[in-house]
Amino acid sequence: MDRRFCGLAAALLLLVLLLPIAAAALPHRAASNATGAQINSNSVLVALLDSHYTELAELVEKALLLQSLEDAVGRHNLTIFAPRNEALERDLDPEFRRFLLEPRNLRSLQTLLLSHIVPARLGSPQWPLPDSRPARHPTLGSDPVHLSVAPGSGLPAVDSAEVVRPDDVVRPDGVIHGIQRLLIPRAVQEDFNRRRSLRSIAAVIPEGAPEVDPRTHRLKKPAPPAPAGSAPALPIYDAMAPGPSLAPAPAPGPDGPRGHFHGEALVKDFIHTLLHYGGYNEMADILVNLTSLAVEMGRLVSEGYVLTVLAPNDEAMAKLTTDQLSEPGAPEQIVYYHIIPEYQTEESMYNAVRRFGKVRYDTLRLPHKMVAQEADGSVKFGQGDGSAYLFDPDIYTDGRISVQGIDGVLFPAEETAPASTTAAEKKVVKVVAKPREGS
């Protein structure tokens, strides 16, 4: 009896001694969990960013999905179906690609990319047999994927895309399969069809693109609506004062998808702004007198397109030589390279180059793109000696046309084409921008 009592007392004494040690360890463990699991360098997410699937990795960064995928890979294994670079560069419809890269369609881009990721480890051994039914697996997006075997080639398939490189990248927390083409969820396809038919922008109030917090790189939540009966947001003096001449674009009327904006008036307004601003008379002269670009830009804006004009100042235009302007169509091609078919402000471009380092913008001069990067606290366009800095920000911004002043004339990088290139292949193609809603 005494031995049993002594053993019980010793056990209680040991428990009392261990309790403070356990209590001290619990806060440290809780704090480590609260800070979030660190991504291992051998993670499948790191392997994706460093793999040869560069187009998919770039889209993941543009869609602001890195933080979400880091959280997902910390909870469970991932299976990533990565399309080939050719499937995203050449095989994808250019209009659909432009739709995905527009800031207002960020949700559609996120849904499309998450539909390529399954929150489970699915290697080649987990693939169904040729004679069995397709295996259905949920994804991080809206639509599930169905794994099967293609009847003709006998290759593994995901929905209607064949797996051309099974188990291409294998990591302890996931696997990457290379697939033949992009998987497009039904919701994204419906959004694109509505945008292409202009039904979604007909007789509706324009909505701005989703705003991204530059500190956290997450979407900002819209402010809640003001309750009924609350005080007006503007002071009475501001409400009584007449609006400035550079007012935001009005909401479209109920007369159909076209003709919402008076493009010629907006173009004339921004040209007058260049003249009154001072230092951009040469650019205004090219738009009005040397070319018919002012009329063309007005027609584009009337049709619902948006434009960002990088306007070189007079000092930069004076450095142009006679040879650069004497060739037929040279002034038009110079201006086309300075027009971006997106609505960008100084803040949006600076946030983009701060986040991604280098950003390539489409221009109206195909196939050349405009390269922008951060330099000296500003946005630098071009590379080398032919670069220019954003000199006068937001000279004109009305929701449809944005004018940014730069201190140099930009030219596309010289491409070393083979001697056998024909004149038809060297011909510069001009495109127009895609219709967007006003901000």
BELMOUR-V32495 format. One record per backbone hydrogen bond with DSSP energy under -1.0 kcal/mol. CO is the residue of the C=O (numbers start at 1). NH is the residue of the N-H. Records with the same first field share a line. If there is no record, write none. Layout:
BEGIN
CO->NH / NH
END
This chain:
BEGIN
1->5
2->6
3->7
4->8
5->9
6->10
7->11
8->12
9->13
10->14
11->15
12->16
13->17
14->18
15->19
18->22
19->23
20->24
21->25
22->26
25->29
26->30
27->31
28->32
29->33
30->34
31->35
40->43
43->47
44->48
45->49
46->50
52->54
53->57
54->58
55->59
56->60
57->61
58->62
59->63
60->65
61->64
65->69
66->70
67->71
68->72
69->73
70->74
72->76
78->175
79->118
80->177
82->179
85->89
86->90 / 91
93->97
94->98
95->99
96->100
97->101
102->105
103->106
105->109
106->110
107->111
108->112
109->113
110->114
111->115
113->116
114->117 / 140
116->81
117->140
118->79 / 120
124->127
129->132
135->147
137->145
145->137
146->159
147->135
148->157
150->154
155->150
156->163
157->148
158->161
161->158
162->180
165->178
169->176
171->174
173->78
174->171
175->80
176->168 / 169
177->82
178->164 / 165
179->84
185->189
186->190
187->191
188->192
189->193
190->194
191->195
192->196
193->197
194->199 / 200
211->220
213->217
218->213
227->230
235->239
236->240
237->241
245->247
261->263
262->266
263->267
264->268
265->269
266->270
267->271
268->272
269->273
270->274
271->275
272->276
273->277
274->278
279->314
280->284
281->285
282->286
283->287
284->288
285->289 / 290
286->291
287->294
292->296
293->297
294->298
295->299
296->300
297->301
298->302
299->303
300->305
301->304
302->259
304->436
307->402
308->340
309->404
311->406
313->317
314->318
316->319
317->320
322->326
327->330
329->333
330->334
331->335
332->336
333->337
335->338
336->339 / 364
338->310
339->364
340->308 / 342
345->349
346->350
347->351
348->352
349->353
350->354
351->355
352->356
353->357
356->358
359->372
361->370
365->368
370->361
371->382
372->359
373->380
375->378
378->375
379->390
380->373
381->388
384->387
388->381
389->407
392->405
396->403
398->249
400->307
401->398
402->309
403->395 / 396
404->311
405->391 / 392
406->313
415->417
418->421
422->426
429->366
END
